[in-house]
Amino acid sequence: MVGYIYLRLNLWFIQKNIVKLGETENVNDRNSTYITSEPERGEFIKIFEVEDSKLVESKLKSWFSKYNY
């Protein structure tokens, strides 16, 4: 099944030198969940369409775990 891996920034992430890596099956639905949690609206800076997004996210998070905040 096709899904998406995204990178997201908002003002707080920028101040803390963080980039959010996440996975979703629906980018629009995922974007709407950030409305309630971001005091200043962030944005997706990159979206990748991939097969098996949960597996890809797991591998990426493992790869980047030494940088995990």
C-alpha positions as CSV (number, residue, x, y, z in Angstrom):
1,M,0.0,0.0,0.0
2,V,1.2,3.5,-0.9
3,G,1.9,5.9,2.0
4,Y,4.0,9.0,2.7
5,I,7.1,9.9,4.6
6,Y,7.2,13.5,5.5
7,L,9.6,16.1,7.0
8,R,8.0,19.0,8.9
9,L,9.1,22.2,10.4
10,N,7.5,24.8,12.6
11,L,8.9,27.7,14.6
12,W,9.6,25.7,17.7
13,F,11.4,23.0,15.7
14,I,13.6,25.6,14.0
15,Q,14.5,27.1,17.4
16,K,15.5,23.7,18.7
17,N,17.2,22.6,15.5
18,I,14.7,19.8,15.0
19,V,13.1,18.3,11.8
20,K,10.0,16.1,12.4
21,L,10.1,12.8,10.4
22,G,6.8,11.0,10.2
23,E,4.6,8.6,8.3
24,T,1.0,8.9,7.1
25,E,-1.4,7.3,4.7
26,N,-3.2,10.7,4.1
27,V,-1.2,13.9,4.1
28,N,-4.2,16.2,4.3
29,D,-5.6,14.3,7.4
30,R,-2.1,14.3,9.0
31,N,-1.7,18.1,8.4
32,S,-5.0,18.8,10.1
33,T,-3.9,17.0,13.3
34,Y,-1.0,19.5,13.6
35,I,-3.5,22.4,13.7
36,T,-4.2,21.8,17.4
37,S,-0.7,21.1,18.5
38,E,1.3,23.9,16.8
39,P,0.9,27.4,18.2
40,E,2.3,28.8,15.0
41,R,1.4,26.7,12.0
42,G,4.3,24.7,10.5
43,E,4.6,23.1,7.1
44,F,5.7,20.0,5.4
45,I,9.1,20.7,3.8
46,K,9.3,17.4,1.9
47,I,6.9,14.6,1.2
48,F,7.9,11.2,-0.2
49,E,5.5,8.7,-1.7
50,V,6.6,5.2,-0.7
51,E,5.5,1.6,-0.6
52,D,5.0,0.3,3.0
53,S,5.4,3.7,4.7
54,K,5.4,2.1,8.2
55,L,8.4,-0.1,7.3
56,V,10.2,2.8,5.7
57,E,9.6,5.1,8.7
58,S,10.8,2.4,11.1
59,K,14.0,2.0,9.1
60,L,14.6,5.7,8.9
61,K,14.0,6.3,12.6
62,S,16.4,3.5,13.4
63,W,19.0,5.0,11.0
64,F,18.6,8.4,12.5
65,S,18.2,7.3,16.2
66,K,21.5,8.7,17.3
67,Y,20.1,12.2,16.4
68,N,16.7,11.5,18.1
69,Y,15.7,14.4,20.3
